Amino acid sequence: MFRDVAATGEAAWTSSSNTLLPTMPQEGAGDSDGSSEFKDNQCDMSLDIDSLQQGHTSQSRSSGLKRTSESIPSQKKKKKIGGAAMLDNRISEFITVCKNKSEGTSRESPSSVDNVMAIVRALPGVDSRFVVQASLVLLKKIHRDMFLTFKEPELQLAYLQELISLKQKK
């Protein structure tokens, strides 16, 4: 950001010089002279800490008893779990997630290539050459989905023949 900036003038100082100019105030200078120029009331160390401690202890002594967990109904007790038990729970959750994920991906869609090609091979009057040509046009999912919308084998066969003839014209 300040790559090409140079410090000039009487009060110029750079961090690479490693020395402070004698005219610059040193850190902490003026702290003990009693001036209140930079005084911060929040950081005032002259507070009477003893009176604060006495006030706190007198409040706790007024009841005569320590507060227990039964006296505070709004607080819930937390169940402590050991490190090994927590690790065991996490591993069990991880295994469950992995099983669910693998089961979710193993469900084969009806328009998968395997399912559609099984239907094509079962169509009446289909030879191996037609199956190969059909496999080339059914590579696109949209064609497989449309193929499955036709429920009658005659319509499925007509659809495939039309797709194959369109592909051959290109």
N, C-alpha and C positions, 0 to 999 in steps of 0.2 A: 504494500500500500504506500509506504514512504520510501520506496527504493531510490528515487532520484532526488530526494530532499536533502539539503545540506543546512546545518546549523551555523549561523553567522551572528556576529554582534558581540557585545560585551558580556552578556550572560549566557552565551552559547555553551552548551555542554552536550557531549555525546556519551553513550554508555561505554564505548570502546576506550575512552580516556581513563576510566577507572579511578578518577580523582574528582572530588567535589571542589568547586570554587570556594574560596574563603568567604565570599559575600553571601553564599547561599546558606540558609538556616539549616542546622543539623537536625536530624530526627530527634524528637524529644526535647529540643531546646525550648525553654520558657515554661516547662511543666511545673517547676518548683518555685517560681517567683510569685505565685499567688494571683496572677492575672486571670480574669475570667473571660478572656477573649474567645477561647474555643471550648468553653466549659459545656459539658453535656450533662444535664440533670439526670438522665436515665442511667448514666454510668457513674454517678456520684458514689464514691466508696465510703462516704461519711455517714451512711445510714446506720441506724442503731439496730444491728443484727440481733443483739441479745434480747431487745424488747420484742422483736418478731418471734424469736424462738419461745419466749415465755408465753406470748399470746397463743401460740400454737399448742404448747403443752398444756396450758390451762383449759383449752377447749377439749382436748382429749381426756383430761383428768375429770372434767365435769360429769361425764357419764360414769366414770369409774371402771368401765369395761372396754376391752378391745372390740373393734368391729369384727364380726365373724361373717362367714358367707351366708348363714341363715338370716342374719339381720338385714341383708341386702337382697331382696327377692328379685330385683330386676336383672341382676348379674347371673349369667348362666355359667354353670360349671363346665369347664372344657375337659374332655376326655383325653388323657395323655396316651399317646401311641408311641411305642418304641420304634427305633430305627429299622430293625429287622421286619417288624410287622408292617410298617409303612412301605418299605421296599417290596415286601410280598404283595401288598395291595396294588401297588403301581404295576408290578410285573403281571399280575392277574388281569388288570384293566388293559394292559398292552396286548396280552394274548387274546383277550376277548375282541378287541378292536381289529386285530389282524385276522381272526377267524371270520368276523362279520364282513370284512373287506374282501376276503378271498371268496366267500360265499356269494357276495353281491356281484362280483365280476364273473363268476362261473355260470351265472344264469345266461343262457344263450338267447339272443334275440331271434324272433321268428324270421327276420329278414337277413339272417347271417348267410354267408356264402354256402356253408355246408347244408343248411336247411333248404335253401332255395334250389341248390343243385340236386338234392335228393328228390325234390318234387319234379324237376325237369327230367331226370332219368326215369321217373315213373310215368311220364306222359306217354300215351299210346302212339305207336308208330315212330318213335324217336331212335335214330341210329347214333353211333359214336361221333360221327362228323358233326351232326346237329348239336350234340351235347357240347362239343368243343366250341362251336360258333356261339352257342348260347352263353357259355361261360365267359366269352370275351365281352359280350354286350351287357352281361349282368354283373360286371365288376363294379359299376356305380350303384350305390345304395338306393338312389331314387328309382332306378330301373327295377331293382329287386322289390322295392316297396310297391311299385305299380303292378308288377307281376303278381304279387300276393293279393292284390285287391280283386283280381279276377278269380272267382271261386271255381268256375267250371274248367275242366282240363282243356276243352276245345278252345275257349277264349284265351287261356294261358298260352296254348300252342300258337294261336293266331298272333298274339302280341309278340311272342318271341320271333316268329317268322318275319313280322314287319320290322322289328328292331334289326334283325340280321340283314334284311334287304336294304335298310337305310344305311347301315354301316358299310355294306359293299359298294354303295353308290358314291361314297366319299372318296 
